Amino acid sequence: MPRSEQANQQIRDERRRQILHVAAEIFARRGLAETRISDIAEASGISQGLIYRYFSSKEELFKVLIETSTNVTATGQEQA
């Protein structure tokens, strides 16, 4: 039996969180300029292509991290 759309969305949300978590660690160590999408892909165990399905560029990924961090700091909890 195929997965429901809700189950698929849950998988996509978890994958996105995984990418963001790994990217945050790598950006913190290396900085934006020295981090490559291939570094994030390798560390998270997923393909570069899949990362690009979620984020159009390294800069967009970094921007989402900053926005998420700002939302967490401002509200005290993570925004979805």
Backbone atoms as SQL, in Angstrom:
CREATE TABLE atoms (id INTEGER PRIMARY KEY, chain TEXT, resi INTEGER, resn TEXT, atom TEXT, x REAL, y REAL, z REAL);
INSERT INTO atoms VALUES
  (1, 'A', 1, 'MET', 'N', 0.832, -1.176, 0.000),
  (2, 'A', 1, 'MET', 'CA', 0.000, 0.000, 0.000),
  (3, 'A', 1, 'MET', 'C', 0.883, 1.248, 0.000),
  (4, 'A', 2, 'PRO', 'N', 0.604, 2.217, -0.868),
  (5, 'A', 2, 'PRO', 'CA', 1.418, 3.437, -0.936),
  (6, 'A', 2, 'PRO', 'C', 1.254, 4.282, 0.331),
  (7, 'A', 3, 'ARG', 'N', 2.282, 5.090, 0.585),
  (8, 'A', 3, 'ARG', 'CA', 2.222, 5.997, 1.735),
  (9, 'A', 3, 'ARG', 'C', 1.200, 7.092, 1.482),
  (10, 'A', 4, 'SER', 'N', 0.624, 7.598, 2.549),
  (11, 'A', 4, 'SER', 'CA', -0.312, 8.709, 2.434),
  (12, 'A', 4, 'SER', 'C', 0.463, 10.002, 2.180),
  (13, 'A', 5, 'GLU', 'N', -0.231, 11.013, 1.713),
  (14, 'A', 5, 'GLU', 'CA', 0.408, 12.311, 1.493),
  (15, 'A', 5, 'GLU', 'C', 0.941, 12.860, 2.813),
  (16, 'A', 6, 'GLN', 'N', 0.211, 12.610, 3.892),
  (17, 'A', 6, 'GLN', 'CA', 0.658, 13.063, 5.211),
  (18, 'A', 6, 'GLN', 'C', 1.982, 12.393, 5.598),
  (19, 'A', 7, 'ALA', 'N', 2.100, 11.093, 5.332),
  (20, 'A', 7, 'ALA', 'CA', 3.347, 10.380, 5.627),
  (21, 'A', 7, 'ALA', 'C', 4.481, 10.910, 4.758),
  (22, 'A', 8, 'ASN', 'N', 4.200, 11.172, 3.493),
  (23, 'A', 8, 'ASN', 'CA', 5.223, 11.726, 2.595),
  (24, 'A', 8, 'ASN', 'C', 5.677, 13.102, 3.071),
  (25, 'A', 9, 'GLN', 'N', 4.731, 13.925, 3.508),
  (26, 'A', 9, 'GLN', 'CA', 5.079, 15.262, 3.995),
  (27, 'A', 9, 'GLN', 'C', 5.929, 15.173, 5.250),
  (28, 'A', 10, 'GLN', 'N', 5.618, 14.236, 6.107),
  (29, 'A', 10, 'GLN', 'CA', 6.402, 14.045, 7.325),
  (30, 'A', 10, 'GLN', 'C', 7.840, 13.653, 6.985),
  (31, 'A', 11, 'ILE', 'N', 8.008, 12.795, 5.996),
  (32, 'A', 11, 'ILE', 'CA', 9.344, 12.393, 5.551),
  (33, 'A', 11, 'ILE', 'C', 10.096, 13.597, 4.983),
  (34, 'A', 12, 'ARG', 'N', 9.412, 14.403, 4.154),
  (35, 'A', 12, 'ARG', 'CA', 10.052, 15.596, 3.584),
  (36, 'A', 12, 'ARG', 'C', 10.461, 16.588, 4.672),
  (37, 'A', 13, 'ASP', 'N', 9.589, 16.782, 5.661),
  (38, 'A', 13, 'ASP', 'CA', 9.897, 17.712, 6.753),
  (39, 'A', 13, 'ASP', 'C', 11.103, 17.232, 7.556),
  (40, 'A', 14, 'GLU', 'N', 11.158, 15.934, 7.831),
  (41, 'A', 14, 'GLU', 'CA', 12.281, 15.383, 8.586),
  (42, 'A', 14, 'GLU', 'C', 13.588, 15.506, 7.791),
  (43, 'A', 15, 'ARG', 'N', 13.530, 15.242, 6.506),
  (44, 'A', 15, 'ARG', 'CA', 14.727, 15.362, 5.665),
  (45, 'A', 15, 'ARG', 'C', 15.223, 16.801, 5.636),
  (46, 'A', 16, 'ARG', 'N', 14.299, 17.739, 5.535),
  (47, 'A', 16, 'ARG', 'CA', 14.660, 19.160, 5.523),
  (48, 'A', 16, 'ARG', 'C', 15.336, 19.540, 6.846),
  (49, 'A', 17, 'ARG', 'N', 14.766, 19.089, 7.968),
  (50, 'A', 17, 'ARG', 'CA', 15.374, 19.353, 9.272),
  (51, 'A', 17, 'ARG', 'C', 16.770, 18.743, 9.360),
  (52, 'A', 18, 'GLN', 'N', 16.930, 17.543, 8.805),
  (53, 'A', 18, 'GLN', 'CA', 18.240, 16.881, 8.814),
  (54, 'A', 18, 'GLN', 'C', 19.263, 17.718, 8.048),
  (55, 'A', 19, 'ILE', 'N', 18.891, 18.182, 6.889),
  (56, 'A', 19, 'ILE', 'CA', 19.799, 19.007, 6.073),
  (57, 'A', 19, 'ILE', 'C', 20.168, 20.278, 6.840),
  (58, 'A', 20, 'LEU', 'N', 19.175, 20.934, 7.424),
  (59, 'A', 20, 'LEU', 'CA', 19.436, 22.167, 8.162),
  (60, 'A', 20, 'LEU', 'C', 20.352, 21.924, 9.361),
  (61, 'A', 21, 'HIS', 'N', 20.130, 20.846, 10.065),
  (62, 'A', 21, 'HIS', 'CA', 20.956, 20.528, 11.237),
  (63, 'A', 21, 'HIS', 'C', 22.423, 20.315, 10.839),
  (64, 'A', 22, 'VAL', 'N', 22.635, 19.497, 9.832),
  (65, 'A', 22, 'VAL', 'CA', 24.005, 19.215, 9.382),
  (66, 'A', 22, 'VAL', 'C', 24.649, 20.479, 8.824),
  (67, 'A', 23, 'ALA', 'N', 23.896, 21.234, 8.031),
  (68, 'A', 23, 'ALA', 'CA', 24.438, 22.462, 7.450),
  (69, 'A', 23, 'ALA', 'C', 24.850, 23.442, 8.541),
  (70, 'A', 24, 'ALA', 'N', 24.046, 23.557, 9.589),
  (71, 'A', 24, 'ALA', 'CA', 24.375, 24.486, 10.677),
  (72, 'A', 24, 'ALA', 'C', 25.714, 24.127, 11.310),
  (73, 'A', 25, 'GLU', 'N', 25.944, 22.849, 11.528),
  (74, 'A', 25, 'GLU', 'CA', 27.207, 22.412, 12.116),
  (75, 'A', 25, 'GLU', 'C', 28.388, 22.728, 11.204),
  (76, 'A', 26, 'ILE', 'N', 28.217, 22.479, 9.919),
  (77, 'A', 26, 'ILE', 'CA', 29.315, 22.713, 8.975),
  (78, 'A', 26, 'ILE', 'C', 29.565, 24.211, 8.782),
  (79, 'A', 27, 'PHE', 'N', 28.503, 25.002, 8.640),
  (80, 'A', 27, 'PHE', 'CA', 28.678, 26.455, 8.516),
  (81, 'A', 27, 'PHE', 'C', 29.364, 27.013, 9.759),
  (82, 'A', 28, 'ALA', 'N', 29.034, 26.503, 10.932),
  (83, 'A', 28, 'ALA', 'CA', 29.639, 26.993, 12.169),
  (84, 'A', 28, 'ALA', 'C', 31.139, 26.726, 12.200),
  (85, 'A', 29, 'ARG', 'N', 31.550, 25.580, 11.666),
  (86, 'A', 29, 'ARG', 'CA', 32.983, 25.234, 11.658),
  (87, 'A', 29, 'ARG', 'C', 33.742, 25.918, 10.546),
  (88, 'A', 30, 'ARG', 'N', 33.175, 25.943, 9.364),
  (89, 'A', 30, 'ARG', 'CA', 33.913, 26.399, 8.180),
  (90, 'A', 30, 'ARG', 'C', 33.539, 27.783, 7.684),
  (91, 'A', 31, 'GLY', 'N', 32.362, 28.248, 8.015),
  (92, 'A', 31, 'GLY', 'CA', 31.883, 29.518, 7.478),
  (93, 'A', 31, 'GLY', 'C', 31.203, 29.309, 6.134),
  (94, 'A', 32, 'LEU', 'N', 30.502, 30.324, 5.695),
  (95, 'A', 32, 'LEU', 'CA', 29.749, 30.251, 4.448),
  (96, 'A', 32, 'LEU', 'C', 30.654, 30.045, 3.239),
  (97, 'A', 33, 'ALA', 'N', 31.713, 30.810, 3.156),
  (98, 'A', 33, 'ALA', 'CA', 32.577, 30.769, 1.973),
  (99, 'A', 33, 'ALA', 'C', 33.263, 29.417, 1.785),
  (100, 'A', 34, 'GLU', 'N', 33.640, 28.772, 2.870),
  (101, 'A', 34, 'GLU', 'CA', 34.393, 27.521, 2.773),
  (102, 'A', 34, 'GLU', 'C', 33.513, 26.266, 2.762),
  (103, 'A', 35, 'THR', 'N', 32.213, 26.426, 2.905),
  (104, 'A', 35, 'THR', 'CA', 31.306, 25.280, 2.905),
  (105, 'A', 35, 'THR', 'C', 30.767, 25.053, 1.500),
  (106, 'A', 36, 'ARG', 'N', 30.730, 23.797, 1.106),
  (107, 'A', 36, 'ARG', 'CA', 30.166, 23.424, -0.196),
  (108, 'A', 36, 'ARG', 'C', 28.950, 22.525, 0.032),
  (109, 'A', 37, 'ILE', 'N', 28.050, 22.558, -0.921),
  (110, 'A', 37, 'ILE', 'CA', 26.879, 21.674, -0.857),
  (111, 'A', 37, 'ILE', 'C', 27.340, 20.224, -0.765),
  (112, 'A', 38, 'SER', 'N', 28.427, 19.894, -1.438),
  (113, 'A', 38, 'SER', 'CA', 28.930, 18.521, -1.390),
  (114, 'A', 38, 'SER', 'C', 29.368, 18.142, 0.032),
  (115, 'A', 39, 'ASP', 'N', 29.870, 19.106, 0.820),
  (116, 'A', 39, 'ASP', 'CA', 30.227, 18.841, 2.217),
  (117, 'A', 39, 'ASP', 'C', 28.983, 18.483, 3.030),
  (118, 'A', 40, 'ILE', 'N', 27.931, 19.240, 2.813),
  (119, 'A', 40, 'ILE', 'CA', 26.676, 19.012, 3.530),
  (120, 'A', 40, 'ILE', 'C', 26.072, 17.672, 3.120),
  (121, 'A', 41, 'ALA', 'N', 26.108, 17.383, 1.828),
  (122, 'A', 41, 'ALA', 'CA', 25.566, 16.123, 1.322),
  (123, 'A', 41, 'ALA', 'C', 26.309, 14.935, 1.920),
  (124, 'A', 42, 'GLU', 'N', 27.613, 15.004, 1.913),
  (125, 'A', 42, 'GLU', 'CA', 28.414, 13.894, 2.444),
  (126, 'A', 42, 'GLU', 'C', 28.151, 13.682, 3.934),
  (127, 'A', 43, 'ALA', 'N', 28.138, 14.770, 4.689),
  (128, 'A', 43, 'ALA', 'CA', 27.945, 14.667, 6.137),
  (129, 'A', 43, 'ALA', 'C', 26.545, 14.186, 6.507),
  (130, 'A', 44, 'SER', 'N', 25.563, 14.488, 5.666),
  (131, 'A', 44, 'SER', 'CA', 24.193, 14.076, 5.968),
  (132, 'A', 44, 'SER', 'C', 23.831, 12.740, 5.334),
  (133, 'A', 45, 'GLY', 'N', 24.695, 12.244, 4.471),
  (134, 'A', 45, 'GLY', 'CA', 24.452, 10.947, 3.845),
  (135, 'A', 45, 'GLY', 'C', 23.381, 10.973, 2.770),
  (136, 'A', 46, 'ILE', 'N', 23.203, 12.125, 2.157),
  (137, 'A', 46, 'ILE', 'CA', 22.240, 12.225, 1.058),
  (138, 'A', 46, 'ILE', 'C', 22.915, 12.864, -0.148),
  (139, 'A', 47, 'SER', 'N', 22.276, 12.802, -1.284),
  (140, 'A', 47, 'SER', 'CA', 22.891, 13.320, -2.507),
  (141, 'A', 47, 'SER', 'C', 22.787, 14.844, -2.593),
  (142, 'A', 48, 'GLN', 'N', 23.695, 15.419, -3.360),
  (143, 'A', 48, 'GLN', 'CA', 23.645, 16.860, -3.604),
  (144, 'A', 48, 'GLN', 'C', 22.339, 17.235, -4.294),
  (145, 'A', 49, 'GLY', 'N', 21.915, 16.392, -5.220),
  (146, 'A', 49, 'GLY', 'CA', 20.671, 16.659, -5.957),
  (147, 'A', 49, 'GLY', 'C', 19.482, 16.765, -5.033),
  (148, 'A', 50, 'LEU', 'N', 19.434, 15.922, -4.017),
  (149, 'A', 50, 'LEU', 'CA', 18.316, 15.968, -3.079),
  (150, 'A', 50, 'LEU', 'C', 18.355, 17.260, -2.267),
  (151, 'A', 51, 'ILE', 'N', 19.525, 17.709, -1.903),
  (152, 'A', 51, 'ILE', 'CA', 19.623, 18.990, -1.192),
  (153, 'A', 51, 'ILE', 'C', 19.070, 20.102, -2.065),
  (154, 'A', 52, 'TYR', 'N', 19.389, 20.062, -3.357),
  (155, 'A', 52, 'TYR', 'CA', 18.897, 21.102, -4.264),
  (156, 'A', 52, 'TYR', 'C', 17.383, 21.003, -4.494),
  (157, 'A', 53, 'ARG', 'N', 16.775, 19.883, -4.176),
  (158, 'A', 53, 'ARG', 'CA', 15.304, 19.797, -4.229),
  (159, 'A', 53, 'ARG', 'C', 14.682, 20.593, -3.093),
  (160, 'A', 54, 'TYR', 'N', 15.414, 20.729, -1.998),
  (161, 'A', 54, 'TYR', 'CA', 14.916, 21.461, -0.838),
  (162, 'A', 54, 'TYR', 'C', 15.371, 22.914, -0.807),
  (163, 'A', 55, 'PHE', 'N', 16.562, 23.181, -1.316),
  (164, 'A', 55, 'PHE', 'CA', 17.149, 24.522, -1.289),
  (165, 'A', 55, 'PHE', 'C', 17.806, 24.798, -2.638),
  (166, 'A', 56, 'SER', 'N', 17.543, 25.972, -3.196),
  (167, 'A', 56, 'SER', 'CA', 18.053, 26.272, -4.537),
  (168, 'A', 56, 'SER', 'C', 19.550, 26.557, -4.565),
  (169, 'A', 57, 'SER', 'N', 20.116, 26.925, -3.414),
  (170, 'A', 57, 'SER', 'CA', 21.547, 27.248, -3.364),
  (171, 'A', 57, 'SER', 'C', 22.052, 27.159, -1.930),
  (172, 'A', 58, 'LYS', 'N', 23.343, 27.193, -1.796),
  (173, 'A', 58, 'LYS', 'CA', 23.988, 27.218, -0.482),
  (174, 'A', 58, 'LYS', 'C', 23.572, 28.485, 0.262),
  (175, 'A', 59, 'GLU', 'N', 23.467, 29.578, -0.465),
  (176, 'A', 59, 'GLU', 'CA', 23.087, 30.847, 0.151),
  (177, 'A', 59, 'GLU', 'C', 21.654, 30.813, 0.681),
  (178, 'A', 60, 'GLU', 'N', 20.764, 30.181, -0.066),
  (179, 'A', 60, 'GLU', 'CA', 19.389, 30.054, 0.423),
  (180, 'A', 60, 'GLU', 'C', 19.348, 29.201, 1.688),
  (181, 'A', 61, 'LEU', 'N', 20.087, 28.121, 1.695),
  (182, 'A', 61, 'LEU', 'CA', 20.164, 27.251, 2.860),
  (183, 'A', 61, 'LEU', 'C', 20.670, 28.037, 4.074),
  (184, 'A', 62, 'PHE', 'N', 21.709, 28.824, 3.896),
  (185, 'A', 62, 'PHE', 'CA', 22.249, 29.648, 4.972),
  (186, 'A', 62, 'PHE', 'C', 21.214, 30.663, 5.448),
  (187, 'A', 63, 'LYS', 'N', 20.508, 31.276, 4.513),
  (188, 'A', 63, 'LYS', 'CA', 19.478, 32.262, 4.843),
  (189, 'A', 63, 'LYS', 'C', 18.369, 31.632, 5.679),
  (190, 'A', 64, 'VAL', 'N', 17.930, 30.438, 5.314),
  (191, 'A', 64, 'VAL', 'CA', 16.891, 29.742, 6.077),
  (192, 'A', 64, 'VAL', 'C', 17.391, 29.444, 7.487),
  (193, 'A', 65, 'LEU', 'N', 18.637, 29.044, 7.620),
  (194, 'A', 65, 'LEU', 'CA', 19.203, 28.800, 8.943),
  (195, 'A', 65, 'LEU', 'C', 19.176, 30.065, 9.801),
  (196, 'A', 66, 'ILE', 'N', 19.555, 31.171, 9.218),
  (197, 'A', 66, 'ILE', 'CA', 19.558, 32.445, 9.952),
  (198, 'A', 66, 'ILE', 'C', 18.140, 32.820, 10.342),
  (199, 'A', 67, 'GLU', 'N', 17.205, 32.697, 9.417),
  (200, 'A', 67, 'GLU', 'CA', 15.809, 33.036, 9.710),
  (201, 'A', 67, 'GLU', 'C', 15.243, 32.124, 10.795),
  (202, 'A', 68, 'THR', 'N', 15.547, 30.840, 10.708),
  (203, 'A', 68, 'THR', 'CA', 15.072, 29.891, 11.711),
  (204, 'A', 68, 'THR', 'C', 15.662, 30.218, 13.069),
  (205, 'A', 69, 'SER', 'N', 16.941, 30.521, 13.096),
  (206, 'A', 69, 'SER', 'CA', 17.617, 30.873, 14.341),
  (207, 'A', 69, 'SER', 'C', 17.015, 32.137, 14.940),
  (208, 'A', 70, 'THR', 'N', 16.728, 33.105, 14.117),
  (209, 'A', 70, 'THR', 'CA', 16.128, 34.353, 14.569),
  (210, 'A', 70, 'THR', 'C', 14.745, 34.102, 15.139),
  (211, 'A', 71, 'ASN', 'N', 13.961, 33.248, 14.475),
  (212, 'A', 71, 'ASN', 'CA', 12.620, 32.924, 14.969),
  (213, 'A', 71, 'ASN', 'C', 12.684, 32.192, 16.298),
  (214, 'A', 72, 'VAL', 'N', 13.631, 31.288, 16.443),
  (215, 'A', 72, 'VAL', 'CA', 13.778, 30.541, 17.702),
  (216, 'A', 72, 'VAL', 'C', 14.155, 31.500, 18.822),
  (217, 'A', 73, 'THR', 'N', 15.077, 32.392, 18.549),
  (218, 'A', 73, 'THR', 'CA', 15.538, 33.332, 19.554),
  (219, 'A', 73, 'THR', 'C', 14.419, 34.285, 19.962),
  (220, 'A', 74, 'ALA', 'N', 13.650, 34.761, 18.983),
  (221, 'A', 74, 'ALA', 'CA', 12.601, 35.737, 19.256),
  (222, 'A', 74, 'ALA', 'C', 11.418, 35.135, 20.002),
  (223, 'A', 75, 'THR', 'N', 11.067, 33.881, 19.699),
  (224, 'A', 75, 'THR', 'CA', 9.877, 33.287, 20.283),
  (225, 'A', 75, 'THR', 'C', 10.174, 32.275, 21.381),
  (226, 'A', 76, 'GLY', 'N', 11.408, 31.835, 21.451),
  (227, 'A', 76, 'GLY', 'CA', 11.766, 30.824, 22.426),
  (228, 'A', 76, 'GLY', 'C', 11.475, 29.410, 21.959),
  (229, 'A', 77, 'GLN', 'N', 10.884, 29.265, 20.772),
  (230, 'A', 77, 'GLN', 'CA', 10.657, 27.940, 20.218),
  (231, 'A', 77, 'GLN', 'C', 10.767, 27.987, 18.701),
  (232, 'A', 78, 'GLU', 'N', 11.075, 26.843, 18.115),
  (233, 'A', 78, 'GLU', 'CA', 11.298, 26.762, 16.679),
  (234, 'A', 78, 'GLU', 'C', 9.997, 26.924, 15.920),
  (235, 'A', 79, 'GLN', 'N', 10.069, 27.686, 14.847),
  (236, 'A', 79, 'GLN', 'CA', 8.932, 27.863, 13.948),
  (237, 'A', 79, 'GLN', 'C', 9.034, 26.843, 12.836),
  (238, 'A', 80, 'ALA', 'N', 7.943, 26.249, 12.423),
  (239, 'A', 80, 'ALA', 'CA', 7.950, 25.230, 11.370),
  (240, 'A', 80, 'ALA', 'C', 8.020, 25.840, 10.002);
